[in-house]
Amino acid sequence: MVYAINMAKNKLYSNEI
């Protein structure tokens, strides 16, 4: 699902910061 992928991406970006 796109929602799940978006959530994973958001988590990765958040971890980068």
PDB file with one MODEL, atoms N, CA, C and O in Angstrom:
MODEL        1
ATOM      1  N   MET A   1       0.860  -1.212   0.000  1.00  0.00           N
ATOM      2  CA  MET A   1       0.000   0.000   0.000  1.00  0.00           C
ATOM      3  C   MET A   1       0.886   1.248   0.000  1.00  0.00           C
ATOM      4  O   MET A   1       1.954   1.266   0.611  1.00  0.00           O
ATOM      5  N   VAL A   2       0.437   2.258  -0.674  1.00  0.00           N
ATOM      6  CA  VAL A   2       1.224   3.490  -0.744  1.00  0.00           C
ATOM      7  C   VAL A   2       1.362   4.106   0.645  1.00  0.00           C
ATOM      8  O   VAL A   2       2.408   4.655   0.990  1.00  0.00           O
ATOM      9  N   TYR A   3       0.290   4.008   1.440  1.00  0.00           N
ATOM     10  CA  TYR A   3       0.334   4.608   2.793  1.00  0.00           C
ATOM     11  C   TYR A   3       1.471   4.002   3.619  1.00  0.00           C
ATOM     12  O   TYR A   3       2.210   4.720   4.293  1.00  0.00           O
ATOM     13  N   ALA A   4       1.600   2.700   3.561  1.00  0.00           N
ATOM     14  CA  ALA A   4       2.665   2.029   4.338  1.00  0.00           C
ATOM     15  C   ALA A   4       4.035   2.495   3.855  1.00  0.00           C
ATOM     16  O   ALA A   4       4.913   2.794   4.664  1.00  0.00           O
ATOM     17  N   ILE A   5       4.216   2.555   2.551  1.00  0.00           N
ATOM     18  CA  ILE A   5       5.517   2.990   2.005  1.00  0.00           C
ATOM     19  C   ILE A   5       5.804   4.426   2.447  1.00  0.00           C
ATOM     20  O   ILE A   5       6.925   4.760   2.829  1.00  0.00           O
ATOM     21  N   ASN A   6       4.775   5.260   2.388  1.00  0.00           N
ATOM     22  CA  ASN A   6       4.963   6.653   2.789  1.00  0.00           C
ATOM     23  C   ASN A   6       5.391   6.727   4.248  1.00  0.00           C
ATOM     24  O   ASN A   6       6.277   7.504   4.604  1.00  0.00           O
ATOM     25  N   MET A   7       4.760   5.918   5.087  1.00  0.00           N
ATOM     26  CA  MET A   7       5.101   5.917   6.520  1.00  0.00           C
ATOM     27  C   MET A   7       6.561   5.501   6.707  1.00  0.00           C
ATOM     28  O   MET A   7       7.294   6.131   7.470  1.00  0.00           O
ATOM     29  N   ALA A   8       6.976   4.462   6.026  1.00  0.00           N
ATOM     30  CA  ALA A   8       8.361   3.986   6.139  1.00  0.00           C
ATOM     31  C   ALA A   8       9.321   5.079   5.681  1.00  0.00           C
ATOM     32  O   ALA A   8      10.335   5.325   6.334  1.00  0.00           O
ATOM     33  N   LYS A   9       9.015   5.728   4.577  1.00  0.00           N
ATOM     34  CA  LYS A   9       9.878   6.803   4.066  1.00  0.00           C
ATOM     35  C   LYS A   9       9.965   7.923   5.096  1.00  0.00           C
ATOM     36  O   LYS A   9      11.047   8.433   5.387  1.00  0.00           O
ATOM     37  N   ASN A  10       8.810   8.298   5.643  1.00  0.00           N
ATOM     38  CA  ASN A  10       8.791   9.377   6.628  1.00  0.00           C
ATOM     39  C   ASN A  10       9.667   9.009   7.821  1.00  0.00           C
ATOM     40  O   ASN A  10      10.382   9.862   8.347  1.00  0.00           O
ATOM     41  N   LYS A  11       9.620   7.772   8.245  1.00  0.00           N
ATOM     42  CA  LYS A  11      10.417   7.331   9.398  1.00  0.00           C
ATOM     43  C   LYS A  11      11.908   7.438   9.050  1.00  0.00           C
ATOM     44  O   LYS A  11      12.713   7.888   9.865  1.00  0.00           O
ATOM     45  N   LEU A  12      12.258   7.022   7.837  1.00  0.00           N
ATOM     46  CA  LEU A  12      13.668   7.074   7.438  1.00  0.00           C
ATOM     47  C   LEU A  12      14.149   8.524   7.432  1.00  0.00           C
ATOM     48  O   LEU A  12      15.233   8.822   7.933  1.00  0.00           O
ATOM     49  N   TYR A  13      13.348   9.421   6.867  1.00  0.00           N
ATOM     50  CA  TYR A  13      13.738  10.827   6.820  1.00  0.00           C
ATOM     51  C   TYR A  13      13.871  11.392   8.225  1.00  0.00           C
ATOM     52  O   TYR A  13      14.799  12.146   8.519  1.00  0.00           O
ATOM     53  N   SER A  14      12.925  11.017   9.096  1.00  0.00           N
ATOM     54  CA  SER A  14      12.947  11.517  10.484  1.00  0.00           C
ATOM     55  C   SER A  14      14.221  11.035  11.172  1.00  0.00           C
ATOM     56  O   SER A  14      14.841  11.779  11.932  1.00  0.00           O
ATOM     57  N   ASN A  15      14.607   9.800  10.908  1.00  0.00           N
ATOM     58  CA  ASN A  15      15.805   9.244  11.540  1.00  0.00           C
ATOM     59  C   ASN A  15      17.043   9.979  11.037  1.00  0.00           C
ATOM     60  O   ASN A  15      18.008  10.148  11.782  1.00  0.00           O
ATOM     61  N   GLU A  16      17.022  10.417   9.779  1.00  0.00           N
ATOM     62  CA  GLU A  16      18.178  11.106   9.209  1.00  0.00           C
ATOM     63  C   GLU A  16      18.421  12.423   9.938  1.00  0.00           C
ATOM     64  O   GLU A  16      19.566  12.808  10.173  1.00  0.00           O
ATOM     65  N   ILE A  17      17.346  13.104  10.290  1.00  0.00           N
ATOM     66  CA  ILE A  17      17.490  14.415  10.929  1.00  0.00           C
ATOM     67  C   ILE A  17      18.092  14.257  12.330  1.00  0.00           C
ATOM     68  O   ILE A  17      18.292  15.248  13.032  1.00  0.00           O
TER      69      ILE A  17
ENDMDL
END
